[in-house]
């Protein structure tokens, strides 16, 4: 019997938005290192997002605050929660993710 072919998958935590890559050429499980809050998410880019508001690109092609637009992608720039134009709902989600477990 031939072995089953297993492709690479990305498993994402719905609570903390951490991603773990499983499979691939070496069938290893790897996890990206912890990143500071200001380096954890890229700024989301999409035609349907409100101009002048910076949203964090999360998992499943959504912002941290839950907006999903066709063609949304992460930009080449970090989403910085301390900026004035940062979405308040994305900032609140980032704060919850950052908070230590209770």
C-alpha positions as a Markdown table, in Angstrom:
| # | Residue | x | y | z |
|---|---|---|---|---|
| 1 | Unk | 0.0 | 0.0 | 0.0 |
| 2 | Unk | 1.4 | 3.4 | -1.0 |
| 3 | Unk | 1.9 | 6.0 | 1.8 |
| 4 | Unk | -0.7 | 8.8 | 2.0 |
| 5 | Unk | 0.5 | 12.1 | 0.5 |
| 6 | Unk | 0.2 | 14.8 | 3.1 |
| 7 | Unk | 0.4 | 18.4 | 2.1 |
| 8 | Unk | 1.3 | 21.4 | 4.1 |
| 9 | Unk | -1.5 | 22.9 | 6.2 |
| 10 | Unk | -1.7 | 26.1 | 8.3 |
| 11 | Unk | -3.4 | 25.7 | 11.7 |
| 12 | Unk | -4.6 | 28.9 | 13.2 |
| 13 | Unk | -5.8 | 29.6 | 16.8 |
| 14 | Unk | -9.1 | 31.4 | 16.7 |
| 15 | Unk | -8.4 | 33.0 | 20.0 |
| 16 | Unk | -4.9 | 34.4 | 19.7 |
| 17 | Unk | -4.5 | 34.3 | 15.9 |
| 18 | Unk | -1.2 | 32.3 | 16.1 |
| 19 | Unk | -0.4 | 30.3 | 13.0 |
| 20 | Unk | 1.4 | 26.9 | 13.0 |
| 21 | Unk | 2.7 | 25.3 | 9.8 |
| 22 | Unk | 2.2 | 21.6 | 9.7 |
| 23 | Unk | 3.5 | 19.3 | 7.0 |
| 24 | Unk | 5.5 | 20.4 | 4.0 |
| 25 | Unk | 8.6 | 18.7 | 2.7 |
| 26 | Unk | 10.0 | 17.7 | 6.1 |
| 27 | Unk | 6.7 | 17.1 | 7.9 |
| 28 | Unk | 7.8 | 19.3 | 10.7 |
| 29 | Unk | 5.7 | 21.4 | 13.0 |
| 30 | Unk | 7.1 | 24.9 | 13.4 |
| 31 | Unk | 5.8 | 28.0 | 15.2 |
| 32 | Unk | 6.9 | 31.5 | 14.5 |
| 33 | Unk | 8.7 | 33.2 | 17.4 |
| 34 | Unk | 6.8 | 35.5 | 19.7 |
| 35 | Unk | 6.7 | 39.0 | 18.3 |
| 36 | Unk | 6.0 | 42.3 | 20.1 |
| 37 | Unk | 2.6 | 43.8 | 19.7 |
| 38 | Unk | 3.7 | 46.4 | 17.1 |
| 39 | Unk | 5.3 | 43.7 | 14.9 |
| 40 | Unk | 2.7 | 41.0 | 15.1 |
| 41 | Unk | 0.2 | 42.1 | 12.4 |
| 42 | Unk | 0.5 | 43.8 | 9.0 |
| 43 | Unk | -1.8 | 46.6 | 7.9 |
| 44 | Unk | -4.7 | 45.3 | 6.0 |
| 45 | Unk | -5.2 | 46.5 | 2.4 |
| 46 | Unk | -8.5 | 46.3 | 0.4 |
| 47 | Unk | -10.6 | 48.6 | -1.8 |
| 48 | Unk | -13.6 | 48.3 | 0.6 |
| 49 | Unk | -11.9 | 49.5 | 3.8 |
| 50 | Unk | -12.6 | 53.0 | 5.1 |
| 51 | Unk | -9.9 | 55.5 | 4.1 |
| 52 | Unk | -8.0 | 57.0 | 7.1 |
| 53 | Unk | -8.5 | 54.0 | 9.3 |
| 54 | Unk | -5.7 | 51.4 | 9.7 |
| 55 | Unk | -6.8 | 47.8 | 10.3 |
| 56 | Unk | -4.7 | 44.9 | 11.4 |
| 57 | Unk | -4.7 | 41.9 | 8.9 |
| 58 | Unk | -5.6 | 38.8 | 10.9 |
| 59 | Unk | -6.3 | 35.3 | 9.8 |
| 60 | Unk | -8.7 | 33.9 | 7.2 |
| 61 | Unk | -8.4 | 37.1 | 5.2 |
| 62 | Unk | -10.1 | 39.2 | 7.9 |
| 63 | Unk | -9.1 | 42.1 | 10.0 |
| 64 | Unk | -8.7 | 41.6 | 13.8 |
| 65 | Unk | -12.1 | 43.4 | 14.2 |
| 66 | Unk | -13.7 | 41.0 | 11.8 |
| 67 | Unk | -14.0 | 42.9 | 8.5 |
| 68 | Unk | -13.7 | 40.7 | 5.4 |
| 69 | Unk | -13.4 | 42.3 | 1.9 |
| 70 | Unk | -12.8 | 40.6 | -1.4 |
| 71 | Unk | -9.1 | 40.8 | -2.3 |
| 72 | Unk | -7.9 | 41.9 | 1.1 |
| 73 | Unk | -4.2 | 41.3 | 1.7 |
| 74 | Unk | -1.5 | 42.3 | 4.2 |
| 75 | Unk | 0.6 | 45.3 | 3.2 |
| 76 | Unk | 4.3 | 45.6 | 3.5 |
| 77 | Unk | 3.8 | 47.8 | 6.5 |
| 78 | Unk | 3.2 | 46.9 | 10.2 |
| 79 | Unk | -0.1 | 47.7 | 11.8 |
| 80 | Unk | 0.8 | 49.9 | 14.8 |
| 81 | Unk | -1.9 | 50.0 | 17.5 |
| 82 | Unk | -0.5 | 53.2 | 19.0 |
| 83 | Unk | -1.1 | 55.3 | 15.9 |
| 84 | Unk | -4.1 | 57.7 | 15.9 |
| 85 | Unk | -5.6 | 56.1 | 12.8 |
| 86 | Unk | -5.5 | 52.5 | 14.2 |
| 87 | Unk | -9.0 | 50.9 | 14.3 |
| 88 | Unk | -10.2 | 51.0 | 17.9 |
| 89 | Unk | -11.8 | 47.5 | 17.5 |
| 90 | Unk | -8.6 | 46.0 | 16.1 |
| 91 | Unk | -6.7 | 47.6 | 19.0 |
| 92 | Unk | -9.2 | 46.1 | 21.5 |
| 93 | Unk | -8.8 | 42.6 | 19.9 |
| 94 | Unk | -5.0 | 43.0 | 20.0 |
| 95 | Unk | -5.1 | 43.9 | 23.7 |
| 96 | Unk | -7.2 | 40.9 | 24.4 |
| 97 | Unk | -4.8 | 38.6 | 22.5 |
| 98 | Unk | -1.8 | 40.2 | 24.3 |
| 99 | Unk | -3.4 | 39.9 | 27.8 |
| 100 | Unk | -2.0 | 37.1 | 29.9 |
| 101 | Unk | -4.4 | 34.2 | 30.4 |
| 102 | Unk | -6.5 | 34.6 | 33.5 |
